[in-house]
Structure formats: structure tokens, C-alpha cells
Amino acid sequence: MDDDFEIIIIGAGSTGASIAYYLSKIYKKILLIDKGGIAEGNTGKSSALIRTHYSNELIARMAKYSYGIISNFDSIGFSGFHSTGMIFPFSSSQESAARENAEMLRNLGLDEKEIDPREIERYFPGISLSGFDYVLFEPWSGYADPVAVTNSFIQSAQTRGLTVRTGKSVLSVDSNGKKVTLNMEGGEKVTAKKVILATNVWTNEILVKSGIPKERLLPITASLHSVIYLRRPRSLTGEKPTLWDPPNLAYYKMEGETICALGSLDPAIDKREIDISEPIPETAEYDYIEDYMTRLVSRIPAMGDSTMVSSITGLYDMTPDGQAIISPLDYLGFEGVYVCAGLSGHGFKLSPAFGLITSEMVSGIDHEKATFDWTRFSPHRFKEGRPIKSRFEGIGTIY
């Protein structure tokens, strides 16, 4: 590969694809490269929830933007978006923070409705309302198809000249200040003026092989997340909203007419670092399934009659505050190299915003004039005591 590109994006998941889509409107010669296939990594294992209920104003604005793109996707491709609504219950001790947050979201033009906890019973007959003292309902949220969104971003960018190469592993990156060289498996090299690492949990692996010492790596760790898929009993079939269950640190995504996707909101799982050099299990462990099934049935007893369909396991690229790192890496001596990683489980639902932010940063738009201030996602924020804060500390991983 002796091509010389304007920009190379490493990583063909939803975020890398979104970055390619936005940059293809500005640059003509872009390469998107991935060691696997399109959306074959963690994007393809996403539970694909689309929500705007966040507890930080900047992230909520990004969620609103991303929702607008994915829910009105026809000009780009197919998103498979389904608006089912989402229910966010809180205990009495959390009510003050939840009310304050709902007011912030309404001021952004988002639809946050207060509902009586008993209204949940019309969706889930027999549900236990224990700990559900204050309830918010987001009617326009739902879920989409992450693989379709990723492919659509890429196909749209290809009409403007994007080149895609899959099955190509990047071993390391070199920068001489004028151009960036990717050293590929098999001894091949490819160069560009700028390179973007949309490389999830593998970001630091590339940096280590590129000569960055351990103490200067990005604060990104890998955590293992599983989703269990169940076939609902007849009494619970039909379209229903996603139900968040902070007291049980779980969420229940009602997919289609008959499926329930059961996942975790436990921040302890986010902090449980795993070694990505070891084989990653493809399915959930038995103890995890038993634990989360118990949580689900304690909340919705009728789900005790559900049947298990499958389970999947994917990786979150976690940062200390649960938000992305988006930054130039010139401070590491990598002029012309940028990163968008550490997405902390928000990758798919915020992928349009991540693509826009990264494209504006790489294009040289001043952060004060950018749609979203990309300097807020600097890796330096952790040492400088400027983390992106959540109103929901201790209320699970809603962030």
C-alpha cells in the first residue's frame, strides 16, 4: 500500500464510520482501515439504545444532536430506529438530583415527562415498584441497528471518494511532523497527512508499539459487558419502553414484540479491568446470567416464565469519568495523529456527535467556534482535575 492519503481513520466501528462520513464532506482522499470487518468489533455487540437522558449538559446536547441524526437517517441510509420510549425511575433519595437534571434537559428542548410510578404497570403488569418513587419518561427514545448505521455512514462517504480496506492490521504509527506512516502487518506501509485512532480498547496497544512509554498512555481500560437475550412470556409481549432499574443496577430493553435484552448498570463492572491480550468470552458467564435473571424477576415476576435465546459479550473502552477522549496527540510527539476513544459504552448512541466533533477538530476549527467544544474531552482533564461530571454519581451508569 504505497498510497498517500489526506486522512486515514483506523477503526471501522460506528465512531470511525461517522468520522469518515463527516470528513468526506471536506476531504477527498480518505482511507478507513480495520483489522477485521465493518462493525465486526464492539459495535456489532451493542445493545443499541438511543437516549437523550444524560446528566451532564454537554453530553446531553451531544445526545440530542445524535438522536436527531439517527431518528431522521433517510438522507444517509438506514438506521432501523424504533421509538419505544424509556422509563427512568429513581428512589426518594435520588429525586432531587433527578428533578434538577430533568429541568436541565427540558431547557435543552428535550421531552422529559414526570409520570406516576403506577403508570409503569400498564406496560409491565405485576411489576414491583419498590424504589420507584420518582419516575421520568422519555417518549422519543428507543433503539436502532448499529451495523446498518455503520454501513450507511461508510457507503455515503464512499460516494464522495472514501476508500475502505478491511482485514488490515496496523502495528504501529510513526510521525515525522510532515506526514504520518502506518506500519502494517506484513511490512506494508501507508502514509497520510493526518491519522485518527478510533481504536476502542486497542488504542494503547498501538501507542505502546509506536514507542509510547507506559506512564504516558491514555487512561483507557477495557471492561467486559454482557447482554442476555430472552423471549418474553405471552403476558408481556408487544411493543414496550426500555425500563431502567437503578435499584437493581440493570436495564431491560424490550426489543420488537417478543425479545427482552437484559444488561448491567453496575459501575463496578466498568472499573473491573480485563487483559485484552487474553481470549475474550463470546457469551455471558453462567453466574452473571443467574445474577441478572434474579434481578429481572425480582422486578418483573412474570419474566420468570421467559426463555433464554442467547447472550453476547463485548468490551467497553472506559475512562475514569466515563466519557470519551478526543484530542490531538502532538503532546506525545505524534504530530498529525488524533484520537477518539475511551467512549465508555456511549459509542453507538453518540456516534454522530463523535464524528462531528472529531471532524471539526481535525479540520482545524477553533474549539470556541466548533459545534461542541472538543477541548473538554482532552486527556489532560484528569490530571488537571477537570473531569466531565455527572449529576448521577452513585445511581448506576446512566452518566
C-alpha positions as CSV (number, residue, x, y, z in Angstrom):
1,M,0.0,0.0,0.0
2,D,2.0,2.9,-1.3
3,D,-0.9,5.4,-1.4
4,D,-0.6,8.8,0.2
5,F,-3.9,9.9,1.8
6,E,-5.0,13.1,3.2
7,I,-6.5,11.3,6.2
8,I,-6.5,7.8,7.5
9,I,-9.1,6.6,10.1
10,I,-8.2,3.4,12.0
11,G,-11.3,1.6,13.2
12,A,-14.4,0.8,11.2
13,G,-16.9,0.7,14.0
14,S,-19.8,3.2,14.3
15,T,-17.5,6.0,15.5
16,G,-14.8,5.5,12.9
17,A,-17.6,5.3,10.2
18,S,-19.2,8.5,11.5
19,I,-15.8,10.3,11.4
20,A,-15.3,9.1,7.8
21,Y,-18.8,10.4,6.9
22,Y,-18.2,13.9,8.2
23,L,-14.7,14.2,7.0
24,S,-15.7,13.0,3.5
25,K,-17.6,16.3,3.1
26,I,-14.4,18.2,3.4
27,Y,-11.5,15.9,2.2
28,K,-11.3,13.9,-1.0
29,K,-8.7,11.2,-0.2
30,I,-9.6,9.4,2.9
31,L,-8.8,5.8,3.9
32,L,-10.8,3.9,6.5
33,I,-9.0,0.8,7.7
34,D,-9.8,-2.0,10.1
35,K,-8.1,-5.3,11.1
36,G,-11.5,-7.0,11.0
37,G,-14.6,-6.1,9.0
38,I,-17.1,-3.2,9.2
39,A,-18.8,-3.2,12.6
40,E,-17.4,-6.6,13.4
41,G,-16.0,-5.5,16.8
42,N,-17.8,-4.0,19.7
43,T,-20.3,-2.0,17.5
44,G,-21.9,-5.3,16.4
45,K,-22.4,-6.3,20.0
46,S,-24.0,-3.0,21.1
47,S,-27.5,-3.2,22.7
48,A,-28.0,-0.1,20.5
49,L,-30.1,2.1,22.8
50,I,-30.8,5.6,21.7
51,R,-31.5,8.0,24.5
52,T,-31.1,11.7,25.4
53,H,-31.3,11.3,29.1
54,Y,-27.8,12.2,30.3
55,S,-26.8,14.0,33.5
56,N,-24.2,16.4,32.0
57,E,-25.3,19.3,29.8
58,L,-22.6,18.9,27.2
59,I,-23.2,15.2,26.8
60,A,-27.0,15.7,26.7
61,R,-26.5,18.2,23.9
62,M,-24.5,15.7,22.0
63,A,-27.2,13.1,22.6
64,K,-29.8,15.4,21.3
65,Y,-27.8,16.0,18.2
66,S,-27.1,12.3,17.7
67,Y,-30.8,11.4,18.2
68,G,-31.7,13.9,15.5
69,I,-29.4,12.3,13.1
70,I,-30.2,8.6,13.8
71,S,-34.0,9.2,14.0
72,N,-34.0,11.1,10.7
73,F,-31.5,9.0,8.8
74,D,-33.0,8.6,5.3
75,S,-30.7,11.1,3.7
76,I,-27.7,9.0,4.8
77,G,-29.1,5.4,4.8
78,F,-31.0,3.0,7.0
79,S,-30.8,3.2,10.8
80,G,-33.5,0.8,11.9
81,F,-34.6,3.3,14.5
82,H,-37.6,2.3,16.6
83,S,-39.1,4.9,19.1
84,T,-40.3,2.9,22.1
85,G,-39.7,5.4,24.9
86,M,-37.6,4.9,28.0
87,I,-38.6,4.9,31.7
88,F,-36.1,6.2,34.3
89,P,-37.2,5.5,37.9
90,F,-35.5,7.0,40.9
91,S,-35.7,6.4,44.7
92,S,-36.8,9.2,47.0
93,S,-33.2,9.9,48.0
94,Q,-32.3,10.5,44.3
95,E,-35.4,12.5,43.5
96,S,-33.8,16.0,44.0
97,A,-30.9,15.2,41.6
98,A,-33.3,13.7,39.1
99,R,-35.7,16.7,39.2
100,E,-32.8,19.1,38.7
101,N,-31.5,17.0,35.8
102,A,-34.9,16.8,34.1
103,E,-35.2,20.6,34.3
104,M,-31.7,20.9,32.6
105,L,-32.9,18.5,29.8
106,R,-36.1,20.4,29.3
107,N,-34.2,23.6,28.9
108,L,-32.3,21.9,26.1
109,G,-35.6,21.3,24.4
110,L,-35.8,17.6,25.4
111,D,-39.0,15.9,26.3
112,E,-38.8,14.7,29.9
113,K,-42.1,13.8,31.4
114,E,-42.9,13.1,35.0
115,I,-45.2,10.1,35.4
116,D,-46.8,8.4,38.3
117,P,-44.9,5.2,39.2
118,R,-48.2,3.2,38.8
119,E,-48.3,4.1,35.1
120,I,-45.4,1.6,34.6
121,E,-47.9,-1.2,35.5
122,R,-49.7,-0.7,32.2
123,Y,-46.6,-1.8,30.4
124,F,-45.4,-4.4,32.9
125,P,-48.4,-6.0,34.8
126,G,-47.4,-7.3,38.2
127,I,-44.2,-5.2,38.4
128,S,-42.7,-4.4,41.7
129,L,-42.5,-0.6,42.2
130,S,-40.1,-0.9,45.2
131,G,-37.6,2.0,45.0
132,F,-39.5,3.6,42.1
133,D,-40.6,6.8,43.9
134,Y,-40.0,9.4,41.2
135,V,-40.2,8.4,37.6
136,L,-39.3,10.2,34.3
137,F,-40.4,9.1,30.9
138,E,-38.6,9.9,27.7
139,P,-41.1,9.2,24.9
140,W,-38.9,9.7,21.9
141,S,-36.0,7.4,22.9
142,G,-35.7,3.8,21.6
143,Y,-33.1,1.7,19.7
144,A,-31.6,1.3,16.3
145,D,-29.4,-1.1,14.2
146,P,-25.7,-0.3,14.9
147,V,-24.5,-2.4,11.9
148,A,-26.9,-0.7,9.5
149,V,-25.9,2.8,10.8
150,T,-22.2,2.0,10.4
151,N,-22.5,0.6,6.9
152,S,-24.7,3.6,5.9
153,F,-22.2,6.1,7.1
154,I,-19.5,4.3,5.2
155,Q,-21.5,3.9,2.0
156,S,-22.5,7.6,2.0
157,A,-18.8,8.5,2.4
158,Q,-17.8,6.2,-0.4
159,T,-19.9,8.2,-2.8
160,R,-17.6,11.1,-2.0
161,G,-14.4,9.0,-2.6
162,L,-13.8,7.2,0.7
163,T,-11.5,4.1,0.4
164,V,-12.2,1.2,2.7
165,R,-9.7,-1.6,3.4
166,T,-10.6,-4.3,5.9
167,G,-8.6,-7.2,7.2
168,K,-5.5,-5.0,7.5
169,S,-3.8,-4.8,10.9
170,V,-1.9,-1.6,11.9
171,L,1.1,-2.5,14.0
172,S,2.5,1.0,14.8
173,V,2.4,4.6,13.9
174,D,5.3,7.0,13.0
175,S,5.1,10.8,12.6
176,N,7.9,13.0,11.3
177,G,6.0,16.2,11.6
178,K,5.1,16.3,7.9
179,K,3.4,13.0,7.4
180,V,2.2,10.0,9.4
181,T,3.2,6.5,8.4
182,L,1.3,3.4,9.4
183,N,3.4,0.3,9.7
184,M,1.2,-2.6,8.6
185,E,1.3,-6.3,9.2
186,G,3.3,-8.0,6.5
187,G,5.7,-5.0,6.2
188,E,3.5,-2.7,4.2
189,K,3.3,1.0,4.8
190,V,0.7,3.6,4.1
191,T,1.0,7.3,4.7
192,A,-1.2,10.3,5.3
193,K,-1.1,13.9,6.4
194,K,-3.3,13.1,9.4
195,V,-4.3,9.8,11.1
196,I,-7.2,9.3,13.6
197,L,-7.3,6.4,16.1
198,A,-10.9,5.3,16.5
199,T,-9.5,2.1,18.0
200,N,-11.5,1.5,21.2
201,V,-9.7,-0.7,23.7
202,W,-6.8,-1.3,21.3
203,T,-5.7,2.3,21.3
204,N,-3.0,2.0,23.9
205,E,-1.8,-1.3,22.3
206,I,-1.0,0.7,19.1
207,L,0.6,3.5,21.2
208,V,2.9,1.1,23.0
209,K,4.0,-0.5,19.8
210,S,4.7,3.0,18.5
211,G,7.1,3.7,21.3
212,I,5.0,5.5,23.9
213,P,6.1,4.5,27.4
214,K,3.5,3.0,29.8
215,E,3.4,6.1,32.0
216,R,2.3,8.3,29.1
217,L,-0.5,6.1,27.8
218,L,-4.1,7.3,27.7
219,P,-6.2,6.5,30.8
220,I,-8.3,3.9,28.9
221,T,-9.1,0.5,30.3
222,A,-11.1,-2.4,29.0
223,S,-14.1,-3.8,30.8
224,L,-16.3,-6.8,29.9
225,H,-20.0,-6.2,29.4
226,S,-22.6,-8.9,28.7
227,V,-26.2,-8.7,27.3
228,I,-28.7,-11.5,27.8
229,Y,-31.4,-12.0,25.2
230,L,-34.7,-13.5,26.4
231,R,-38.0,-14.4,24.8
232,R,-40.8,-12.8,26.9
233,P,-43.8,-14.8,28.1
234,R,-47.1,-14.1,26.3
235,S,-48.3,-11.8,29.1
236,L,-45.5,-9.4,28.3
237,T,-45.4,-9.4,24.5
238,G,-46.0,-6.3,22.4
239,E,-44.0,-3.1,22.0
240,K,-42.9,-1.7,25.3
241,P,-40.5,1.0,26.5
242,T,-37.0,0.3,27.8
243,L,-37.0,0.2,31.6
244,W,-34.0,1.3,33.6
245,D,-33.8,-0.2,37.1
246,P,-31.2,1.7,39.1
247,P,-32.0,-0.1,42.4
248,N,-31.1,-3.4,40.7
249,L,-28.3,-1.8,38.6
250,A,-29.9,-3.3,35.5
251,Y,-31.8,-2.3,32.4
252,Y,-34.4,-4.1,30.3
253,K,-34.7,-3.3,26.7
254,M,-37.9,-4.5,25.2
255,E,-36.9,-5.2,21.6
256,G,-39.6,-5.9,18.9
257,E,-42.7,-7.7,20.1
258,T,-41.1,-10.6,22.0
259,I,-37.5,-10.0,23.0
260,C,-36.0,-8.6,26.2
261,A,-32.3,-7.6,26.3
262,L,-31.0,-7.6,29.8
263,G,-27.9,-5.6,30.7
264,S,-26.0,-4.1,33.6
265,L,-25.9,-0.6,35.0
266,D,-23.3,-1.6,37.7
267,P,-20.3,0.9,37.8
268,A,-18.2,-1.8,39.4
269,I,-18.2,-3.7,36.1
270,D,-16.9,-0.6,34.3
271,K,-14.0,-0.5,36.8
272,R,-13.2,-4.2,36.5
273,E,-10.2,-4.0,34.1
274,I,-9.5,-7.1,31.9
275,D,-6.5,-8.1,29.9
276,I,-7.3,-7.8,26.2
277,S,-4.3,-10.0,25.3
278,E,-6.3,-12.9,26.8
279,P,-9.2,-14.6,24.9
280,I,-12.4,-12.7,25.4
281,P,-15.5,-14.9,26.1
282,E,-18.2,-14.6,23.4
283,T,-21.1,-15.3,25.7
284,A,-22.1,-14.3,29.3
285,E,-20.9,-16.5,32.2
286,Y,-23.4,-18.7,34.0
287,D,-23.0,-16.7,37.3
288,Y,-23.7,-13.5,35.5
289,I,-26.8,-14.9,33.8
290,E,-28.1,-16.3,37.1
291,D,-27.5,-13.0,38.9
292,Y,-29.1,-10.7,36.4
293,M,-32.1,-13.0,35.8
294,T,-32.7,-12.9,39.6
295,R,-32.6,-9.1,39.4
296,L,-35.0,-9.0,36.5
297,V,-37.5,-11.5,38.0
298,S,-37.5,-9.6,41.3
299,R,-38.6,-6.5,39.4
300,I,-40.9,-8.2,36.8
301,P,-42.0,-11.5,38.3
302,A,-43.7,-12.6,35.0
303,M,-40.3,-12.7,33.4
304,G,-39.7,-15.9,35.4
305,D,-41.5,-17.6,32.5
306,S,-39.2,-16.2,29.9
307,T,-36.9,-18.4,27.9
308,M,-33.3,-17.6,27.1
309,V,-32.4,-17.0,23.5
310,S,-28.7,-16.1,23.6
311,S,-26.1,-13.8,25.2
312,I,-23.2,-11.8,23.9
313,T,-20.2,-10.2,25.4
314,G,-18.4,-7.1,24.3
315,L,-15.8,-4.6,25.5
316,Y,-16.2,-1.1,26.8
317,D,-13.2,1.3,26.5
318,M,-13.5,3.0,29.8
319,T,-12.0,6.3,31.1
320,P,-12.0,7.5,34.7
321,D,-15.1,9.8,34.3
322,G,-16.9,7.5,31.8
323,Q,-16.6,9.9,28.9
324,A,-14.6,10.0,25.7
325,I,-11.0,11.2,25.0
326,I,-11.0,13.2,21.8
327,S,-7.7,15.0,21.2
328,P,-4.6,15.7,19.1
329,L,-1.6,13.5,20.2
330,D,1.1,16.0,19.3
331,Y,2.0,16.3,23.0
332,L,3.2,12.6,22.7
333,G,5.4,13.6,19.7
334,F,2.8,12.4,17.2
335,E,2.0,15.5,15.2
336,G,-0.8,14.9,12.8
337,V,-2.2,12.0,14.9
338,Y,-5.6,12.3,16.7
339,V,-7.6,10.0,18.9
340,C,-11.3,9.4,19.5
341,A,-11.6,6.6,22.0
342,G,-12.4,5.8,25.6
343,L,-16.1,6.0,24.6
344,S,-17.2,4.2,27.8
345,G,-20.3,2.5,26.4
346,H,-21.7,5.6,24.7
347,G,-20.0,4.9,21.3
348,F,-23.0,4.0,19.2
349,K,-25.7,6.2,20.7
350,L,-23.3,9.3,20.4
351,S,-21.5,8.3,17.2
352,P,-22.9,11.1,15.1
353,A,-21.7,13.7,17.7
354,F,-18.3,11.9,18.0
355,G,-17.9,12.0,14.2
356,L,-18.8,15.7,14.0
357,I,-16.6,16.7,16.9
358,T,-13.6,14.8,15.6
359,S,-14.0,16.1,12.1
360,E,-14.1,19.7,13.3
361,M,-11.0,19.2,15.5
362,V,-9.1,17.5,12.6
363,S,-10.2,20.2,10.2
364,G,-8.7,22.9,12.4
365,I,-11.9,24.6,13.5
366,D,-11.3,26.6,16.7
367,H,-12.8,24.9,19.7
368,E,-14.7,28.0,20.6
369,K,-16.4,28.1,17.2
370,A,-17.0,24.4,17.0
371,T,-20.4,22.8,17.4
372,F,-19.2,21.1,20.6
373,D,-16.0,22.2,22.5
374,W,-13.7,19.3,21.7
375,T,-11.1,20.5,24.3
376,R,-13.5,19.3,27.0
377,F,-12.5,15.8,26.0
378,S,-8.8,16.3,26.4
379,P,-6.9,13.5,28.2
380,H,-5.3,16.2,30.4
381,R,-8.6,16.9,32.2
382,F,-7.9,14.0,34.6
383,K,-4.6,15.3,35.9
384,E,-5.9,18.9,35.9
385,G,-8.9,17.9,38.0
386,R,-11.5,18.8,35.3
387,P,-13.4,15.5,34.8
388,I,-16.7,15.6,33.0
389,K,-19.1,15.4,35.9
390,S,-22.4,13.5,36.3
391,R,-25.3,14.6,38.5
392,F,-26.0,10.9,38.9
393,E,-22.9,9.8,40.8
394,G,-23.9,6.5,42.6
395,I,-27.0,6.0,40.6
396,G,-25.6,3.4,38.2
397,T,-24.1,4.0,34.8
398,I,-26.6,6.5,33.3
399,Y,-23.9,9.2,33.4
